[in-house]
Amino acid sequence: MNQDEFNKVEAPAIEQLQQLGWSYLPGAELSPDTSNERSYFRDVVLTQRLSAAIKRINPWISDENCRKVMREITHPIVATQTEANHKLYQTLVNYQSVEQDLGKGRKGQTVKIIDFDHPENNEYLCTNQFKIEGVNQNIIPDIILFVNGLPIAVIECKSPYITNPSAEGINQLRRYANLRFPHEDEGAEKLFWYNQLMVTTARDAAKVGTISSSAQYYADWKDAYPFTDTELADGDINPQQRLIAGLFSRENFLDIIQNFIP
């Protein structure tokens, strides 16, 4: 991360996310060296936040069933990254089921991981420079967005002064996700088990894709709804501001995850 990337791209992105209602903590404060948020650098889920969210959204759940749901989320039985991503997406959107007696006999109960009906009932956290241990090397994505402790989106920031920042950003995201040369294990696939959106931005160019997107399918975000361009920047808006407003306003973000992720 050079100073141009931080001052012109990363810092404004974090500031805008905070204006949209996302809490912010520097990655160093979520490190196993300095906090109890995670035990190892290879951990990508903030388990205490996830547990608290499950209990808040499903106040009836027993501790035993909460632990069961947590384990299925953090240790899914899967063979590939694609399978993990699909399975965890289905868990987020279609929910989880556990057996529990709520007073009328033991039967299946629905556990919500994200409360799509009441967006304010979820926890939204963004962090930057969050170090993750991969198989062969560490990765440090610029910005990660967590909902209820799950890393749902990654934003890679590039200097607006390099020749092709979007291509550079997409290449970096694909490296992080180990999509370029899977046999080389150059990334940290576990982060992308949970990922729904991958963004590259350089202030004047911002594009979004998913884990299944090749570079040519990353797209601009053209509408700042629920905001207008004038509301955001008095009409002098850049593509990064428009994308962050349109994608990461909390209600929009949940709507996109629930209804528009293929």
Secondary structure as GFF3:
##gff-version 3
##sequence-region A 1 262
A	DSSP	alpha_helix	3	4	.	.	.	ID=ss1
A	DSSP	pi_helix	5	10	.	.	.	ID=ss2
A	DSSP	alpha_helix	11	19	.	.	.	ID=ss3
A	DSSP	beta_strand	23	26	.	.	.	ID=ss4
A	DSSP	three_ten_helix	27	30	.	.	.	ID=ss5
A	DSSP	alpha_helix	47	57	.	.	.	ID=ss6
A	DSSP	alpha_helix	63	74	.	.	.	ID=ss7
A	DSSP	alpha_helix	81	94	.	.	.	ID=ss8
A	DSSP	beta_strand	96	101	.	.	.	ID=ss9
A	DSSP	beta_strand	106	111	.	.	.	ID=ss10
A	DSSP	three_ten_helix	119	121	.	.	.	ID=ss11
A	DSSP	beta_strand	124	128	.	.	.	ID=ss12
A	DSSP	beta_strand	132	133	.	.	.	ID=ss13
A	DSSP	beta_strand	138	139	.	.	.	ID=ss14
A	DSSP	beta_strand	143	147	.	.	.	ID=ss15
A	DSSP	beta_strand	150	157	.	.	.	ID=ss16
A	DSSP	alpha_helix	165	176	.	.	.	ID=ss17
A	DSSP	three_ten_helix	182	184	.	.	.	ID=ss18
A	DSSP	three_ten_helix	189	193	.	.	.	ID=ss19
A	DSSP	beta_strand	197	201	.	.	.	ID=ss20
A	DSSP	beta_strand	206	209	.	.	.	ID=ss21
A	DSSP	three_ten_helix	215	217	.	.	.	ID=ss22
A	DSSP	beta_strand	219	220	.	.	.	ID=ss23
A	DSSP	alpha_helix	229	233	.	.	.	ID=ss24
A	DSSP	alpha_helix	239	248	.	.	.	ID=ss25
A	DSSP	alpha_helix	250	259	.	.	.	ID=ss26
###
